[in-house]
Amino acid sequence: MITLQSVSKLYVSGRGHIQALSEISFTAEEGQGIILVGRSGSGKTTLLNCIGTLEIPDSGAIFYNGTDICRLSLRRRTLFRRREMGFVFQAANLLPWLTVAENLQFPLELNGIRGKAQRGRIEELLGTFGLAGYEKALPVELSGGESQRIAFARAIAHAPAILLADEPTASLDTSTGKQLVELMITLCRTKGTTLFIATHDLELLAMADRVVTLKDGKMEQRT
């Protein structure tokens, strides 16, 4: 379970003070699909970054199973991200010089999954995502939808407890994007992974277990 309590984030720049997040509070249960929606600049990415411990809130707390992950040391936050989190971005961000199998291998190696277990996991993932036989393909040989499926597969390869996806459908056509999000939500429910998706695509909201709407860094509604 992930609980946010009065999470706030302020940026100071040449543009002045920007309140990116203001008193954000909600709870996400294991296996839930949470969609964060709002216009550009509403605070969606900042909120994802705080949940992912890539940024630290100025005030408030984010608890994972009772531990405030924002108060962990830098080393423990790094280990927490490696073991418990997966990330999917707007661009697939696959390593272009590695094959599909080698891209999937990367998080498994980091988490000590090697040998037969690693090969079995890669085979399982490719089968799940309808990409069996793509092991030796390079990212440049993939379509946009295939690249994002591999990026999703890489993000969940090590069975993280939390998956964060920032505009994962922005570069995809409507149909492919819906299929990807539906697959994300279905798999995460099955595996008990808590999923956070930031998007501006209102057509995706019906798939979510909960929708968090942000406007100017504030929560507008919860459903």
N, CA, C and O of each residue as an XYZ file, in Angstrom:
892
protein
N       0.838     -1.196      0.000
C       0.000      0.000      0.000
C       0.876      1.250      0.000
O       1.903      1.296      0.677
N       0.468      2.253     -0.755
C       1.209      3.510     -0.843
C       0.281      4.635     -0.382
O      -0.823      4.796     -0.901
N       0.740      5.401      0.588
C      -0.061      6.500      1.122
C       0.701      7.810      1.006
O       1.824      7.931      1.494
N       0.093      8.776      0.366
C       0.661     10.128      0.273
C      -0.053     11.013      1.285
O      -1.282     11.044      1.340
N       0.722     11.726      2.077
C       0.171     12.608      3.101
C       0.685     14.024      2.901
O       1.852     14.313      3.165
N      -0.185     14.898      2.438
C       0.104     16.338      2.311
C       1.414     16.612      1.584
O       2.232     17.408      2.045
N       1.610     15.945      0.441
C       2.845     16.090     -0.326
C       2.855     17.415     -1.085
O       1.942     17.697     -1.861
N       3.882     18.219     -0.862
C       4.021     19.516     -1.526
C       5.426     19.660     -2.105
O       6.397     19.145     -1.550
N       5.516     20.370     -3.231
C       6.810     20.593     -3.886
C       6.819     21.980     -4.495
O       5.934     22.336     -5.274
N       7.847     22.775     -4.127
C       7.997     24.137     -4.622
C       9.299     24.247     -5.398
O      10.348     23.806     -4.928
N       9.231     24.837     -6.591
C      10.441     25.107     -7.375
C      10.706     26.613     -7.372
O       9.782     27.422     -7.451
N      11.973     26.962     -7.280
C      12.378     28.366     -7.361
C      13.282     28.514     -8.580
O      14.302     27.835     -8.696
N      12.899     29.404     -9.478
C      13.672     29.594    -10.708
C      13.616     31.064    -11.103
O      13.124     31.906    -10.352
N      14.125     31.356    -12.287
C      14.064     32.716    -12.794
C      12.651     33.195    -13.037
O      12.401     34.394    -13.157
N      11.731     32.256    -13.108
C      10.313     32.597    -13.284
C       9.632     32.875    -11.955
O       8.451     33.218    -11.911
N      10.390     32.724    -10.868
C       9.816     32.936     -9.550
C       9.535     31.627     -8.857
O      10.163     30.613     -9.160
N       8.588     31.638     -7.921
C       8.214     30.464     -7.161
C       7.077     29.735     -7.876
O       6.056     30.334     -8.214
N       7.270     28.439     -8.099
C       6.253     27.628     -8.769
C       5.838     26.506     -7.828
O       6.639     25.634     -7.492
N       4.592     26.537     -7.412
C       4.071     25.494     -6.530
C       3.631     24.315     -7.383
O       2.495     24.264     -7.855
N       4.556     23.355     -7.577
C       4.279     22.219     -8.461
C       3.265     21.262     -7.855
O       2.428     20.707     -8.566
N       3.339     21.068     -6.543
C       2.394     20.209     -5.827
C       1.982     20.892     -4.537
O       2.792     21.550     -3.884
N       0.720     20.731     -4.174
C       0.230     21.381     -2.967
C      -0.701     20.449     -2.199
O      -1.836     20.201     -2.606
N      -0.191     19.939     -1.079
C      -0.993     19.152     -0.138
C      -1.711     17.972     -0.807
O      -2.926     17.826     -0.676
N      -0.959     17.142     -1.516
C      -1.542     15.985     -2.194
C      -1.638     14.814     -1.217
O      -0.636     14.417     -0.621
N      -2.835     14.265     -1.053
C      -3.051     13.141     -0.145
C      -3.992     12.124     -0.771
O      -5.093     12.473     -1.197
N      -3.565     10.871     -0.827
C      -4.447      9.764     -1.214
C      -3.711      8.455     -0.946
O      -2.508      8.445     -0.684
N      -4.447      7.367     -1.015
C      -3.876      6.039     -0.782
C      -4.119      5.161     -1.998
O      -5.211      5.168     -2.567
N      -3.107      4.407     -2.395
C      -3.211      3.458     -3.502
C      -2.984      2.054     -2.954
O      -1.984      1.792     -2.286
N      -3.906      1.169     -3.239
C      -3.819     -0.196     -2.749
C      -2.986     -1.065     -3.693
O      -2.765     -0.711     -4.851
N      -2.540     -2.179     -3.191
C      -1.789     -3.150     -3.992
C      -2.619     -3.596     -5.197
O      -3.777     -3.987     -5.050
N      -2.023     -3.535     -6.378
C      -2.685     -3.989     -7.590
C      -3.613     -2.983     -8.239
O      -4.194     -3.272     -9.284
N      -3.764     -1.819     -7.650
C      -4.645     -0.801     -8.236
C      -3.983     -0.092     -9.412
O      -2.765      0.084     -9.443
N      -4.802      0.310    -10.375
C      -4.354      1.140    -11.481
C      -4.823      2.567    -11.259
O      -6.018      2.849    -11.336
N      -3.893      3.464    -10.985
C      -4.200      4.866    -10.691
C      -3.816      5.706    -11.906
O      -2.674      5.650    -12.361
N      -4.750      6.477    -12.431
C      -4.430      7.386    -13.524
C      -4.417      8.813    -13.003
O      -5.391      9.289    -12.421
N      -3.286      9.490    -13.225
C      -3.144     10.905    -12.891
C      -3.415     11.694    -14.151
O      -2.751     11.494    -15.168
N      -4.386     12.589    -14.093
C      -4.784     13.321    -15.283
C      -4.756     14.816    -15.007
O      -4.997     15.261    -13.885
N      -4.459     15.575    -16.041
C      -4.404     17.032    -15.927
C      -3.638     17.602    -17.103
O      -2.920     16.886    -17.801
N      -3.798     18.881    -17.311
C      -3.104     19.541    -18.410
C      -1.604     19.580    -18.166
O      -1.132     19.316    -17.060
N      -0.866     19.912    -19.212
C       0.572     20.095    -19.079
C       0.856     21.150    -18.007
O       0.256     22.225    -18.011
N       1.764     20.839    -17.102
C       2.086     21.769    -16.023
C       1.216     21.617    -14.793
O       1.332     22.401    -13.851
N       0.350     20.627    -14.788
C      -0.556     20.446    -13.645
C       0.118     19.779    -12.454
O      -0.406     19.826    -11.341
N       1.282     19.155    -12.678
C       2.002     18.522    -11.575
C       2.096     17.010    -11.675
O       2.607     16.363    -10.761
N       1.608     16.430    -12.781
C       1.584     14.964    -12.913
C       2.989     14.358    -12.844
O       3.230     13.426    -12.077
N       3.912     14.892    -13.648
C       5.260     14.328    -13.685
C       5.977     14.540    -12.362
O       6.687     13.649    -11.895
N       5.803     15.699    -11.755
C       6.419     15.940    -10.443
C       5.910     14.952     -9.414
O       6.683     14.449     -8.598
N       4.622     14.671     -9.444
C       4.062     13.713     -8.504
C       4.627     12.314     -8.742
O       4.976     11.616     -7.789
N       4.718     11.903    -10.002
C       5.339     10.608    -10.312
C       6.779     10.570     -9.812
O       7.211      9.574     -9.232
N       7.523     11.654    -10.035
C       8.923     11.700     -9.609
C       9.059     11.591     -8.091
O       9.999     10.976     -7.587
N       8.119     12.188     -7.372
C       8.157     12.102     -5.908
C       7.822     10.688     -5.439
O       8.476     10.160     -4.541
N       6.802     10.075     -6.045
C       6.466      8.696     -5.689
C       7.645      7.774     -6.000
O       7.926      6.832     -5.260
N       8.328      8.063     -7.111
C       9.474      7.253     -7.523
C      10.768      7.606     -6.830
O      11.810      7.043     -7.167
N      10.742      8.513     -5.877
C      11.902      8.992     -5.102
C      12.982      9.615     -5.980
O      14.134      9.723     -5.561
N      12.619     10.024     -7.194
C      13.554     10.756     -8.045
C      13.657     12.207     -7.594
O      14.670     12.871     -7.817
N      12.594     12.686     -6.958
C      12.581     14.001     -6.312
C      12.024     13.829     -4.910
O      11.245     12.913     -4.646
N      12.425     14.710     -4.026
C      11.978     14.654     -2.637
C      11.024     15.818     -2.373
O      11.376     16.965     -2.651
N       9.840     15.557     -1.850
C       8.914     16.655     -1.536
C       9.514     17.618     -0.516
O      10.356     17.237      0.297
N       9.070     18.858     -0.574
C       9.509     19.829      0.426
C       8.822     19.582      1.755
O       9.379     19.875      2.813
N       7.615     19.043      1.703
C       6.893     18.701      2.925
C       5.943     17.554      2.622
O       5.643     17.257      1.465
N       5.478     16.918      3.688
C       4.608     15.766      3.523
C       5.400     14.470      3.546
O       6.613     14.474      3.759
N       4.709     13.368      3.325
C       5.338     12.054      3.405
C       4.702     11.111      2.395
O       3.539     11.266      2.023
N       5.492     10.124      1.955
C       5.004      9.060      1.086
C       5.392      7.741      1.737
O       6.572      7.402      1.828
N       4.390      7.008      2.187
C       4.626      5.760      2.899
C       4.393      4.565      1.987
O       3.382      4.481      1.289
N       5.352      3.643      2.007
C       5.193      2.349      1.341
C       5.270      1.283      2.418
O       6.317      1.072      3.031
N       4.151      0.614      2.638
C       4.067     -0.407      3.693
C       4.615      0.107      5.027
O       5.331     -0.595      5.741
N       4.255      1.353      5.336
C       4.601      1.921      6.634
C       5.913      2.671      6.705
O       6.194      3.311      7.719
N       6.733      2.615      5.654
C       8.021      3.317      5.640
C       7.919      4.567      4.783
O       7.450      4.508      3.647
N       8.359      5.700      5.326
C       8.385      6.938      4.559
C       9.589      6.886      3.621
O      10.724      7.121      4.035
N       9.326      6.576      2.357
C      10.426      6.358      1.405
C      11.177      7.640      1.075
O      12.299      7.584      0.571
N      10.578      8.792      1.350
C      11.262     10.062      1.095
C      12.340     10.342      2.137
O      13.211     11.185      1.920
N      12.285      9.648      3.250
C      13.255      9.881      4.327
C      14.384      8.850      4.310
O      15.258      8.869      5.178
N      14.365      7.957      3.328
C      15.460      7.003      3.217
C      16.739      7.717      2.792
O      16.688      8.778      2.169
N      17.875      7.133      3.129
C      19.151      7.683      2.663
C      19.234      7.546      1.151
O      18.467      6.796      0.548
N      20.159      8.266      0.543
C      20.316      8.212     -0.913
C      20.568      6.784     -1.375
O      19.980      6.346     -2.364
N      21.424      6.057     -0.683
C      21.730      4.677     -1.064
C      20.498      3.794     -0.956
O      20.244      2.982     -1.845
N      19.731      3.937      0.115
C      18.542      3.090      0.309
C      17.448      3.447     -0.688
O      16.698      2.572     -1.121
N      17.346      4.732     -1.061
C      16.369      5.101     -2.102
C      16.758      4.471     -3.434
O      15.898      3.990     -4.172
N      18.059      4.474     -3.742
C      18.530      3.867     -4.990
C      18.207      2.380     -5.023
O      17.728      1.873     -6.038
N      18.463      1.679     -3.926
C      18.156      0.254     -3.849
C      16.653      0.011     -3.914
O      16.203     -0.965     -4.514
N      15.888      0.888     -3.303
C      14.428      0.757     -3.328
C      13.914      0.869     -4.763
O      13.083      0.068     -5.190
N      14.409      1.860     -5.504
C      13.994      2.002     -6.897
C      14.383      0.769     -7.709
O      13.595      0.282     -8.521
N      15.582      0.273     -7.492
C      16.069     -0.864     -8.272
C      15.213     -2.106     -8.026
O      14.893     -2.843     -8.959
N      14.847     -2.328     -6.770
C      14.172     -3.576     -6.408
C      12.655     -3.495     -6.486
O      12.001     -4.468     -6.861
N      12.093     -2.347     -6.137
C      10.649     -2.266     -5.947
C       9.916     -1.449     -7.006
O       8.686     -1.419     -7.007
N      10.640     -0.788     -7.904
C       9.986      0.103     -8.857
C      10.361     -0.218    -10.291
O      11.456     -0.698    -10.581
N       9.409      0.065    -11.186
C       9.644      0.011    -12.617
C       9.168      1.321    -13.225
O       8.238      1.946    -12.717
N       9.810      1.736    -14.320
C       9.502      3.020    -14.946
C       9.261      2.839    -16.447
O      10.019      2.148    -17.126
N       8.202      3.466    -16.952
C       7.928      3.519    -18.392
C       7.739      4.986    -18.753
O       6.987      5.703    -18.092
N       8.430      5.435    -19.815
C       8.405      6.843    -20.170
C       7.713      7.054    -21.521
O       7.364      6.096    -22.212
N       7.524      8.316    -21.878
C       6.877      8.659    -23.146
C       7.624      8.047    -24.323
O       7.012      7.474    -25.225
N       8.942      8.169    -24.312
C       9.781      7.470    -25.280
C      10.201      6.152    -24.645
O      10.437      6.089    -23.438
N      10.294      5.113    -25.443
C      10.583      3.791    -24.887
C      11.925      3.749    -24.158
O      12.088      2.988    -23.205
N      12.887      4.564    -24.602
C      14.213      4.628    -23.958
C      14.911      3.273    -23.901
O      15.622      2.971    -22.943
N      14.701      2.463    -24.933
C      15.465      1.222    -25.016
C      16.903      1.555    -25.390
O      17.151      2.528    -26.101
N      17.840      0.760    -24.919
C      19.242      0.985    -25.270
C      19.453      0.516    -26.706
O      19.345     -0.679    -26.982
N      19.753      1.439    -27.631
C      19.706      1.114    -29.061
C      20.756      0.117    -29.525
O      20.573     -0.530    -30.557
N      21.859     -0.022    -28.781
C      22.934     -0.931    -29.190
C      22.725     -2.342    -28.632
O      23.514     -3.243    -28.916
N      21.660     -2.538    -27.834
C      21.360     -3.847    -27.277
C      20.161     -4.467    -27.979
O      19.264     -3.753    -28.427
N      20.144     -5.785    -28.076
C      18.991     -6.486    -28.633
C      17.821     -6.410    -27.654
O      17.979     -5.959    -26.519
N      16.653     -6.851    -28.099
C      15.480     -6.902    -27.228
C      15.779     -7.734    -25.982
O      15.487     -7.306    -24.865
N      16.361     -8.918    -26.168
C      16.663     -9.775    -25.022
C      17.649     -9.108    -24.072
O      17.512     -9.231    -22.855
N      18.634     -8.407    -24.606
C      19.627     -7.740    -23.762
C      19.016     -6.567    -23.011
O      19.407     -6.290    -21.877
N      18.062     -5.872    -23.624
C      17.353     -4.807    -22.908
C      16.558     -5.371    -21.736
O      16.534     -4.781    -20.656
N      15.909     -6.513    -21.948
C      15.154     -7.150    -20.870
C      16.079     -7.722    -19.793
O      15.703     -7.813    -18.624
N      17.265     -8.097    -20.191
C      18.241     -8.677    -19.275
C      18.742     -7.658    -18.258
O      19.104     -8.015    -17.137
N      18.761     -6.391    -18.654
C      19.392     -5.350    -17.845
C      18.853     -5.289    -16.409
O      19.648     -5.391    -15.475
N      17.518     -5.125    -16.186
C      17.032     -5.056    -14.799
C      17.167     -6.377    -14.055
O      17.279     -6.390    -12.829
N      17.159     -7.490    -14.787
C      17.330     -8.787    -14.142
C      18.743     -8.927    -13.591
O      18.934     -9.412    -12.476
N      19.728     -8.505    -14.370
C      21.117     -8.528    -13.903
C      21.286     -7.661    -12.661
O      21.940     -8.065    -11.700
N      20.698     -6.473    -12.683
C      20.828     -5.558    -11.552
C      20.267     -6.151    -10.268
O      20.724     -5.838     -9.168
N      19.257     -7.024    -10.431
C      18.615     -7.610     -9.257
C      19.044     -9.048     -8.992
O      18.384     -9.784     -8.258
N      20.167     -9.435     -9.607
C      20.760    -10.724     -9.291
C      20.042    -11.929     -9.876
O      20.232    -13.050     -9.405
N      19.216    -11.714    -10.900
C      18.511    -12.824    -11.550
C      19.309    -13.216    -12.788
O      19.366    -12.464    -13.761
N      19.918    -14.385    -12.749
C      20.840    -14.770    -13.810
C      20.596    -16.219    -14.242
O      19.747    -16.922    -13.693
N      21.367    -16.635    -15.240
C      21.341    -18.022    -15.671
C      19.992    -18.479    -16.187
O      19.325    -17.756    -16.928
N      19.589    -19.682    -15.795
C      18.354    -20.298    -16.280
C      17.127    -19.467    -15.902
O      16.200    -19.327    -16.700
N      17.122    -18.918    -14.687
C      15.991    -18.100    -14.238
C      15.843    -16.861    -15.112
O      14.729    -16.455    -15.441
N      16.968    -16.265    -15.484
C      16.932    -15.077    -16.333
C      16.403    -15.416    -17.721
O      15.535    -14.718    -18.246
N      16.923    -16.483    -18.312
C      16.478    -16.880    -19.650
C      14.987    -17.227    -19.663
O      14.264    -16.901    -20.605
N      14.552    -17.892    -18.602
C      13.139    -18.244    -18.503
C      12.253    -17.025    -18.367
O      11.165    -16.973    -18.941
N      12.714    -16.049    -17.612
C      11.927    -14.827    -17.417
C      11.815    -14.038    -18.722
O      10.743    -13.524    -19.042
N      12.903    -13.938    -19.471
C      12.876    -13.226    -20.750
C      11.928    -13.927    -21.724
O      11.153    -13.271    -22.421
N      11.989    -15.235    -21.770
C      11.094    -15.996    -22.651
C       9.636    -15.791    -22.247
O       8.763    -15.632    -23.099
N       9.383    -15.796    -20.938
C       8.023    -15.583    -20.431
C       7.496    -14.202    -20.822
O       6.356    -14.069    -21.267
N       8.330    -13.181    -20.653
C       7.911    -11.816    -20.971
C       7.603    -11.655    -22.458
O       6.584    -11.067    -22.818
N       8.462    -12.163    -23.307
C       8.236    -12.038    -24.742
C       6.961    -12.761    -25.162
O       6.240    -12.290    -26.042
N       6.684    -13.890    -24.544
C       5.444    -14.593    -24.837
C       4.230    -13.822    -24.364
O       3.227    -13.741    -25.074
N       4.309    -13.258    -23.173
C       3.198    -12.488    -22.609
C       2.854    -11.288    -23.479
O       1.681    -10.946    -23.634
N       3.868    -10.651    -24.044
C       3.658     -9.433    -24.822
C       3.531     -9.696    -26.325
O       3.558     -8.764    -27.128
N       3.392    -10.960    -26.693
C       3.195    -11.296    -28.097
C       4.395    -11.020    -28.968
O       4.248    -10.721    -30.153
N       5.591    -11.117    -28.395
C       6.817    -10.799    -29.132
C       7.818    -11.947    -29.110
O       9.026    -11.729    -29.201
N       7.310    -13.167    -28.988
C       8.188    -14.331    -29.047
C       8.938    -14.343    -30.379
O       8.350    -14.092    -31.431
N      10.217    -14.630    -30.327
C      11.032    -14.631    -31.528
C      11.732    -13.313    -31.810
O      12.474    -13.201    -32.786
N      11.503    -12.306    -30.958
C      12.108    -10.979    -31.140
C      13.412    -10.830    -30.358
O      13.959     -9.730    -30.285
N      13.909    -11.898    -29.783
C      15.058    -11.804    -28.885
C      16.241    -11.057    -29.496
O      16.876    -10.246    -28.821
N      16.543    -11.322    -30.768
C      17.735    -10.754    -31.392
C      17.457     -9.461    -32.149
O      18.369     -8.893    -32.749
N      16.220     -8.990    -32.133
C      15.882     -7.748    -32.834
C      16.477     -6.545    -32.105
O      16.563     -6.532    -30.877
N      16.883     -5.542    -32.870
C      17.357     -4.287    -32.294
C      16.189     -3.309    -32.205
O      15.246     -3.413    -32.990
N      16.229     -2.360    -31.266
C      15.134     -1.411    -31.110
C      14.753     -0.692    -32.400
O      13.573     -0.416    -32.614
N      15.713     -0.381    -33.261
C      15.421      0.336    -34.500
C      14.527     -0.489    -35.422
O      13.887      0.063    -36.317
N      14.477     -1.794    -35.214
C      13.676     -2.677    -36.049
C      12.238     -2.838    -35.551
O      11.440     -3.537    -36.176
N      11.908     -2.202    -34.440
C      10.594     -2.337    -33.832
C       9.686     -1.181    -34.209
O      10.158     -0.075    -34.472
N       8.376     -1.437    -34.236
C       7.405     -0.362    -34.391
C       7.281      0.385    -33.066
O       7.812     -0.052    -32.046
N       6.570      1.524    -33.090
C       6.382      2.284    -31.858
C       5.669      1.483    -30.792
O       6.057      1.511    -29.624
N       4.615      0.761    -31.191
C       3.880     -0.052    -30.231
C       4.716     -1.190    -29.678
O       4.641     -1.497    -28.488
N       5.511     -1.817    -30.531
C       6.389     -2.897    -30.074
C       7.442     -2.371    -29.113
O       7.752     -3.018    -28.112
N       7.994     -1.201    -29.410
C       9.005     -0.605    -28.529
C       8.439     -0.341    -27.146
O       9.098     -0.607    -26.140
N       7.207      0.186    -27.090
C       6.611      0.481    -25.792
C       6.260     -0.792    -25.036
O       6.339     -0.822    -23.808
N       5.874     -1.841    -25.750
C       5.616     -3.112    -25.073
C       6.900     -3.676    -24.463
O       6.889     -4.205    -23.352
N       8.009     -3.557    -25.204
C       9.289     -4.013    -24.661
C       9.691     -3.148    -23.470
O      10.210     -3.659    -22.477
N       9.450     -1.833    -23.566
C       9.760     -0.948    -22.438
C       8.947     -1.332    -21.209
O       9.459     -1.313    -20.089
N       7.676     -1.682    -21.418
C       6.827     -2.130    -20.312
C       7.333     -3.456    -19.760
O       7.416     -3.641    -18.545
N       7.672     -4.381    -20.664
C       8.200     -5.674    -20.226
C       9.471     -5.496    -19.406
O       9.653     -6.156    -18.383
N      10.353     -4.599    -19.857
C      11.593     -4.332    -19.112
C      11.279     -3.768    -17.720
O      11.943     -4.104    -16.740
N      10.263     -2.910    -17.651
C       9.923     -2.264    -16.382
C       9.388     -3.250    -15.351
O       9.554     -3.038    -14.150
N       8.747     -4.327    -15.808
C       8.178     -5.289    -14.853
C       8.984     -6.590    -14.791
O       8.581     -7.533    -14.111
N      10.111     -6.645    -15.491
C      10.891     -7.881    -15.566
C      11.265     -8.419    -14.183
O      11.246     -9.629    -13.958
N      11.602     -7.521    -13.263
C      12.050     -7.924    -11.928
C      10.910     -7.953    -10.916
O      11.145     -7.986     -9.708
N       9.651     -7.940    -11.423
C       8.452     -8.018    -10.574
C       8.412     -6.921     -9.512
O       8.367     -7.224     -8.320
N       8.428     -5.645     -9.926
C       8.400     -4.553     -8.953
C       7.044     -4.442     -8.269
O       6.032     -4.912     -8.788
N       7.040     -3.823     -7.120
C       5.790     -3.587     -6.404
C       5.052     -2.380     -6.959
O       3.831     -2.287     -6.839
N       5.797     -1.445     -7.576
C       5.232     -0.186     -8.055
C       5.702      0.051     -9.480
O       6.885     -0.105     -9.783
N       4.773      0.430    -10.360
C       5.117      0.778    -11.733
C       4.645      2.194    -12.016
O       3.480      2.523    -11.791
N       5.558      3.036    -12.515
C       5.260      4.429    -12.827
C       5.389      4.641    -14.327
O       6.426      4.331    -14.912
N       4.353      5.161    -14.945
C       4.347      5.362    -16.396
C       3.974      6.810    -16.697
O       2.877      7.258    -16.364
N       4.893      7.537    -17.326
C       4.693      8.956    -17.629
C       4.360      9.122    -19.110
O       5.236      8.994    -19.965
N       3.100      9.406    -19.409
C       2.613      9.595    -20.789
C       3.069      8.448    -21.706
O       3.655      8.706    -22.757
N       2.813      7.195    -21.329
C       3.339      6.074    -22.124
C       2.701      5.925    -23.495
O       3.237      5.222    -24.352
N       1.549      6.586    -23.719
C       0.861      6.438    -25.007
C       1.008      7.666    -25.903
O       0.424      7.710    -26.986
N       1.778      8.660    -25.471
C       1.819      9.941    -26.192
C       2.318      9.808    -27.622
O       1.896     10.563    -28.499
N       3.222      8.845    -27.870
C       3.790      8.694    -29.203
C       3.106      7.601    -30.017
O       3.575      7.233    -31.094
N       1.982      7.078    -29.490
C       1.288      5.978    -30.144
C      -0.057      6.442    -30.701
O      -0.613      7.439    -30.241
N      -0.573      5.718    -31.687
C      -1.920      6.020    -32.173
C      -2.928      5.595    -31.104
O      -2.586      4.845    -30.189
N      -4.162      6.071    -31.219
C      -5.174      5.877    -30.179
C      -5.414      4.408    -29.866
O      -5.445      4.020    -28.698
N      -5.581      3.598    -30.889
C      -5.875      2.181    -30.688
C      -4.728      1.455    -29.993
O      -4.951      0.699    -29.047
N      -3.493      1.684    -30.463
C      -2.322      1.033    -29.873
C      -2.123      1.488    -28.432
O      -1.772      0.688    -27.565
N      -2.351      2.783    -28.180
C      -2.214      3.313    -26.831
C      -3.199      2.688    -25.862
O      -2.831      2.347    -24.738
N      -4.445      2.535    -26.283
C      -5.454      1.912    -25.425
C      -5.096      0.463    -25.117
O      -5.242      0.002    -23.985
N      -4.626     -0.247    -26.139
C      -4.245     -1.645    -25.937
C      -3.102     -1.760    -24.931
O      -3.093     -2.662    -24.093
N      -2.133     -0.836    -25.020
C      -0.999     -0.867    -24.103
C      -1.458     -0.622    -22.668
O      -1.059     -1.350    -21.760
N      -2.288      0.391    -22.457
C      -2.751      0.712    -21.106
C      -3.615     -0.415    -20.547
O      -3.509     -0.755    -19.368
N      -4.458     -0.988    -21.381
C      -5.278     -2.117    -20.938
C      -4.393     -3.282    -20.493
O      -4.672     -3.928    -19.484
N      -3.322     -3.547    -21.254
C      -2.384     -4.613    -20.896
C      -1.680     -4.279    -19.585
O      -1.524     -5.144    -18.723
N      -1.253     -3.022    -19.435
C      -0.594     -2.602    -18.196
C      -1.492     -2.847    -16.986
O      -1.072     -3.452    -15.999
N      -2.721     -2.375    -17.075
C      -3.636     -2.471    -15.937
C      -3.971     -3.925    -15.631
O      -4.005     -4.321    -14.466
N      -4.216     -4.718    -16.661
C      -4.558     -6.126    -16.455
C      -3.412     -6.886    -15.798
O      -3.628     -7.614    -14.829
N      -2.189     -6.722    -16.320
C      -1.042     -7.438    -15.763
C      -0.728     -6.992    -14.342
O      -0.401     -7.810    -13.482
N      -0.831     -5.689    -14.103
C      -0.518     -5.194    -12.757
C      -1.541     -5.680    -11.730
O      -1.181     -5.990    -10.594
N      -2.814     -5.748    -12.126
C      -3.814     -6.311    -11.216
C      -3.493     -7.764    -10.903
O      -3.581     -8.196     -9.754
N      -3.121     -8.514    -11.930
C      -2.821     -9.936    -11.765
C      -1.626    -10.148    -10.844
O      -1.630    -11.060    -10.018
N      -0.600     -9.305    -10.986
C       0.642     -9.475    -10.233
C       0.653     -8.721     -8.908
O       1.589     -8.870     -8.121
N      -0.381     -7.908     -8.649
C      -0.405     -7.133     -7.417
C       0.510     -5.928     -7.436
O       0.915     -5.431     -6.385
N       0.839     -5.454     -8.639
C       1.698     -4.277     -8.790
C       0.834     -3.015     -8.803
O      -0.142     -2.935     -9.549
N       1.188     -2.051     -7.992
C       0.461     -0.784     -7.990
C       0.958      0.066     -9.145
O       2.154      0.330     -9.270
N       0.028      0.491     -9.989
C       0.362      1.185    -11.235
C      -0.097      2.635    -11.178
O      -1.245      2.925    -10.839
N       0.821      3.545    -11.516
C       0.497      4.962    -11.655
C       0.776      5.370    -13.099
O       1.895      5.203    -13.584
N      -0.231      5.904    -13.786
C      -0.061      6.373    -15.159
C      -0.414      7.854    -15.206
O      -1.520      8.241    -14.828
N       0.517      8.686    -15.668
C       0.239     10.103    -15.910
C      -0.142     10.272    -17.372
O       0.574      9.811    -18.260
N      -1.260     10.930    -17.623
C      -1.719     11.096    -19.001
C      -2.619     12.326    -19.110
O      -3.158     12.812    -18.115
N      -2.768     12.814    -20.335
C      -3.767     13.845    -20.598
C      -4.889     13.284    -21.459
O      -5.794     14.015    -21.863
N      -4.829     11.969    -21.742
C      -5.795     11.311    -22.603
C      -7.015     10.882    -21.780
O      -6.953      9.894    -21.047
N      -8.101     11.609    -21.898
C      -9.300     11.339    -21.101
C      -9.970     10.022    -21.472
O     -10.738      9.477    -20.680
N      -9.694      9.509    -22.653
C     -10.311      8.253    -23.077
C      -9.796      7.057    -22.275
O     -10.414      5.992    -22.292
N      -8.689      7.218    -21.583
C      -8.117      6.116    -20.810
C      -8.708      6.002    -19.407
O      -8.494      5.001    -18.722
N      -9.445      7.016    -18.982
C      -9.864      7.081    -17.586
C     -10.784      5.943    -17.179
O     -10.759      5.505    -16.029
N     -11.597      5.462    -18.114
C     -12.559      4.408    -17.787
C     -11.875      3.108    -17.376
O     -12.500      2.259    -16.741
N     -10.608      2.941    -17.727
C      -9.883      1.715    -17.396
C      -9.342      1.727    -15.972
O      -8.988      0.674    -15.441
N      -9.274      2.886    -15.350
C      -8.578      3.019    -14.069
C      -9.431      2.533    -12.900
O     -10.660      2.564    -12.955
N      -8.754      2.083    -11.841
C      -9.430      1.818    -10.573
C      -9.691      3.120     -9.830
O     -10.659      3.247     -9.079
N      -8.804      4.085    -10.059
C      -8.971      5.408     -9.436
C      -8.376      6.456    -10.350
O      -7.350      6.227    -10.989
N      -9.028      7.615    -10.411
C      -8.532      8.748    -11.183
C      -8.210      9.887    -10.216
O      -9.045     10.276     -9.400
N      -6.997     10.412    -10.319
C      -6.589     11.584     -9.541
C      -6.401     12.733    -10.523
O      -5.531     12.684    -11.393
N      -7.220     13.762    -10.378
C      -7.169     14.908    -11.287
C      -6.377     16.044    -10.640
O      -6.668     16.459     -9.518
N      -5.375     16.537    -11.364
C      -4.529     17.616    -10.861
C      -4.751     18.885    -11.671
O      -4.928     18.841    -12.888
N      -4.739     20.007    -10.979
C      -4.819     21.322    -11.635
C      -3.970     22.286    -10.830
O      -4.228     22.523     -9.650
N      -2.958     22.839    -11.475
C      -2.044     23.785    -10.820
C      -1.455     23.215     -9.536
O      -1.308     23.920     -8.538
N      -1.119     21.923     -9.578
C      -0.478     21.292     -8.452
C      -1.393     20.832     -7.335
O      -0.925     20.323     -6.316
N      -2.683     21.004     -7.517
C      -3.639     20.615     -6.482
C      -4.538     19.502     -6.987
O      -4.818     19.404     -8.182
N      -4.990     18.663     -6.059
C      -5.938     17.628     -6.402
C      -7.314     18.250     -6.552
O      -7.825     18.909     -5.646
N      -7.904     18.023     -7.726
C      -9.234     18.577     -7.977
C     -10.334     17.631     -7.557
O     -11.386     18.048     -7.074
N     -10.070     16.317     -7.754
C     -11.070     15.327     -7.395
C     -10.429     13.973     -7.248
O      -9.328     13.735     -7.744
N     -11.122     13.083     -6.562
C     -10.717     11.695     -6.458
C     -11.912     10.830     -6.776
O     -13.023     11.113     -6.328
N     -11.697      9.768     -7.552
C     -12.787      8.836     -7.848
C     -12.317      7.421     -7.641
O     -13.086      6.480     -7.838
